[in-house]
Amino acid sequence: FDIETWIPSEGRYRETNSASNTGEYQARGIGAKYRKKDGKLGYVHTLNATAIAIGRIVITILENHSKSDGSVTIPQALQPYLGFGVIQR
């Protein structure tokens, strides 16, 4: 699964997050196993994920929330984590 974000300066969406189920593939490479109820060993299933592509997220916020006076309005959902709502020029 990929999450893409609109980048106005490029006129396209860019991947900012991704996750994939790699099944046993990565576990076989590192020998990661678990013991089943019947006592036999099996390979664990693994996930491969990017939590967040910080650079692209910053670009996205700057490009999509910049105002004509040079300030940037922080999206409401992020304001509680940052403690402010506007970046002044």
C-alpha positions in Angstrom: 0.0 0.0 0.0 1.3 3.5 -0.9 0.1 6.9 0.3 0.9 9.6 -2.1 0.8 13.4 -1.5 0.2 16.2 -4.0 3.4 18.2 -4.8 2.2 21.3 -6.6 5.7 22.4 -7.9 6.1 19.0 -9.6 2.4 18.8 -10.8 2.2 15.2 -9.5 1.7 13.0 -6.5 4.7 11.5 -4.8 4.9 8.6 -2.4 5.2 9.7 1.3 4.3 6.4 3.0 4.3 2.8 2.0 3.8 -0.6 3.6 3.9 -4.1 2.1 3.5 -7.7 3.5 6.6 -9.5 2.4 5.3 -12.8 3.8 8.1 -15.2 4.6 10.6 -13.7 2.1 12.6 -11.5 4.5 12.2 -13.9 7.4 13.9 -16.7 5.4 16.9 -14.4 4.8 17.5 -13.8 8.5 16.2 -17.1 9.8 13.4 -15.6 11.9 11.1 -18.5 13.0 8.5 -19.3 15.5 7.4 -22.6 17.1 3.9 -23.8 16.2 1.5 -25.4 18.7 2.5 -28.8 17.2 6.2 -28.1 17.9 7.2 -27.6 14.3 9.0 -24.4 13.2 7.6 -21.9 10.7 8.9 -18.7 9.3 7.4 -15.5 10.6 5.6 -13.1 8.2 7.1 -9.7 7.9 6.1 -6.2 7.0 8.2 -3.7 5.1 7.2 -0.1 5.8 8.2 3.5 5.6 6.7 5.4 8.5 6.9 8.8 6.8 9.2 10.4 4.2 9.9 13.5 6.3 11.4 15.6 3.5 8.4 15.1 1.2 5.9 15.8 4.0 7.6 19.1 4.8 7.6 20.0 1.1 3.9 19.1 0.9 3.0 21.2 3.9 5.0 24.2 2.6 3.7 24.0 -0.9 0.0 23.3 -0.1 -0.4 25.7 2.9 1.8 28.7 2.0 0.0 32.1 1.9 0.7 35.1 -0.4 2.4 36.9 2.5 4.9 34.1 2.9 3.5 32.6 6.0 2.5 28.9 6.2 -0.6 27.6 7.9 0.0 24.3 9.7 -2.8 21.8 9.0 -5.2 21.7 12.0 -4.5 18.0 12.6 -0.8 18.7 13.2 -1.2 21.8 15.4 -1.6 20.0 18.7 1.7 18.2 18.1 3.6 21.3 17.1 2.1 23.8 19.6 1.5 26.5 16.9 -0.6 27.0 13.8 1.3 29.5 11.6 4.9 29.9 10.5 5.5 33.6 9.9 7.8 34.7 7.1 
